[in-house]
């Protein structure tokens, strides 16, 4: 970016750095699309599934058995919200609970066989879409984007 454009943009934005304004703009578009896609993917897993629960299913698919409190912290919701979501997922036959062998008062949540099957099918379809949509990208660029998004997510966790 040339220095003149940066100074001009800084004047219009009250001194904000243009790169952060561009980041905010692109993340807004990205997140809007991600929310719409999450709703679609949730419905593909099960027609009655809330879009917010899709990320929870993916987390269980990747990490295996976890306590509800760990899931709530990872997703960034309260215990009551997590309990409601888990109850709905249990009623749909996608997750089950079992006593935590390390603490008899706690429960571990995991995907059922049906949950694994459905989530795996949707995740594979999503990966195939990414492959098609980013076919013109160099694989190193895809890896770099994943690395940067991971770094961004880690930074967001610290706040």
C-alpha positions in Angstrom: 0.0 0.0 0.0 1.4 3.4 -0.8 2.0 5.8 2.0 -0.5 8.4 0.6 -3.3 5.9 0.5 -2.6 4.9 4.1 -2.6 8.5 5.4 -5.8 9.3 3.5 -7.5 6.2 4.9 -6.2 6.9 8.4 -7.8 10.4 8.2 -11.2 9.0 7.2 -11.1 6.3 9.9 -10.0 8.4 12.8 -6.4 7.2 12.7 -7.1 3.4 12.6 -4.6 1.3 10.8 -5.9 0.3 7.3 -4.7 -3.2 7.6 -7.0 -3.7 10.7 -9.9 -2.1 9.0 -9.4 -4.5 6.0 -9.1 -7.4 8.4 -12.4 -6.4 10.1 -14.1 -6.1 6.7 -12.9 -9.4 5.4 -13.6 -11.2 8.7 -17.2 -9.8 8.7 -17.9 -11.2 5.3 -16.1 -14.5 6.1 -18.1 -14.9 9.4 -21.4 -14.1 7.8 -20.8 -16.8 5.2 -19.5 -19.2 7.8 -22.7 -18.8 9.9 -24.8 -19.5 6.8 -22.7 -22.5 5.9 -22.9 -23.8 9.5 -26.7 -23.7 9.3 -26.7 -25.7 6.1 -24.2 -28.2 7.4 -26.2 -28.7 10.6 -29.3 -29.4 8.6 -27.3 -31.9 6.5 -26.4 -33.7 9.8 -30.0 -33.7 10.9 -32.9 -31.5 9.8 -33.8 -30.6 13.4 -30.2 -29.6 14.4 -29.5 -26.0 15.5 -26.7 -24.4 13.5 -24.7 -23.6 16.7 -24.5 -27.3 17.5 -22.6 -28.2 14.4 -19.3 -26.9 15.9 -19.9 -28.9 19.0 -20.3 -32.1 17.0 -17.1 -31.4 15.0 -15.2 -30.8 18.3 -16.5 -34.2 19.6 -15.6 -35.8 16.3 -12.0 -34.5 16.5 -11.4 -34.8 20.3 -13.5 -37.7 21.4 -15.0 -37.9 24.9 -15.1 -34.7 26.8 -16.9 -33.2 29.8 -19.7 -30.7 29.1 -17.7 -28.0 31.0 -14.7 -28.5 28.6 -17.0 -28.3 25.6 -18.7 -25.1 27.0 -15.3 -23.5 27.5 -14.1 -24.4 24.0 -17.2 -23.3 22.3 -17.5 -20.2 24.5 -21.0 -20.7 26.0 -22.3 -21.1 29.5 -23.1 -24.3 31.2 -26.9 -23.9 30.8 -26.6 -23.3 27.0 -24.3 -26.3 26.7 -26.7 -28.5 28.7 -29.6 -27.5 26.5 -27.6 -28.2 23.3 -26.4 -31.6 24.6 -29.9 -32.6 25.6 -31.1 -31.8 22.1 -28.3 -33.7 20.5 -29.0 -36.7 22.8 -32.7 -36.6 21.8 -31.6 -36.7 18.1 -29.4 -39.7 18.9 -26.2 -37.9 17.9 -24.4 -37.9 21.3 -24.5 -40.0 24.5 -23.2 -39.4 28.0 -21.3 -41.8 30.3 -19.9 -41.5 33.8 -16.4 -40.0 33.9 -14.2 -42.8 35.4 -11.9 -40.1 36.8 -14.8 -38.4 38.7 -18.0 -40.2 39.4 -19.9 -36.9 39.7 -19.1 -35.8 36.1 -20.2 -37.1 32.7 -18.3 -37.5 29.5 -20.1 -36.7 26.2 -19.3 -38.5 23.0 -20.7 -39.0 19.5 -22.8 -42.1 18.9 -22.2 -44.3 15.9 -24.9 -42.5 14.1 -23.4 -39.2 15.1 -20.0 -40.2 13.8 -21.5 -41.4 10.5 -23.6 -38.2 9.9 -20.8 -35.8 11.0 -18.2 -37.7 8.9 -20.4 -37.5 5.8 -21.0 -33.8 6.1 -17.3 -33.0 6.9 -16.1 -35.0 3.9 -18.6 -33.1 1.7 -17.3 -29.8 3.1 -13.7 -30.8 2.5 -14.5 -31.7 -1.1 -16.1 -28.2 -1.5 -12.9 -26.6 -0.2 -10.8 -28.6 -2.6 -13.0 -27.5 -5.5 -13.2 -23.8 -4.4 -9.5 -23.5 -3.7 -8.2 -25.7 -6.6 -6.5 -22.7 -8.1 -4.5 -22.0 -4.9 -1.0 -23.3 -4.3 -1.2 -26.0 -1.5 1.4 -23.9 0.4 -1.0 -21.0 0.4 -3.8 -23.2 1.8 -1.4 -24.4 4.5 -0.4 -20.8 5.3 -4.0 -19.7 5.5 -4.8 -22.6 7.9 -1.7 -21.7 10.0 -2.7 -18.0 10.2 -6.3 -18.8 11.1 -5.0 -21.2 13.8 -2.8 -18.4 15.1 -5.8 -16.0 15.1 -7.9 -18.5 17.0 -5.2 -19.0 19.6 -5.0 -15.2 20.0 -8.7 -14.9 20.4 -8.7 -17.6 23.2 -6.4 -15.5 25.3 -8.9 -12.6 25.6 
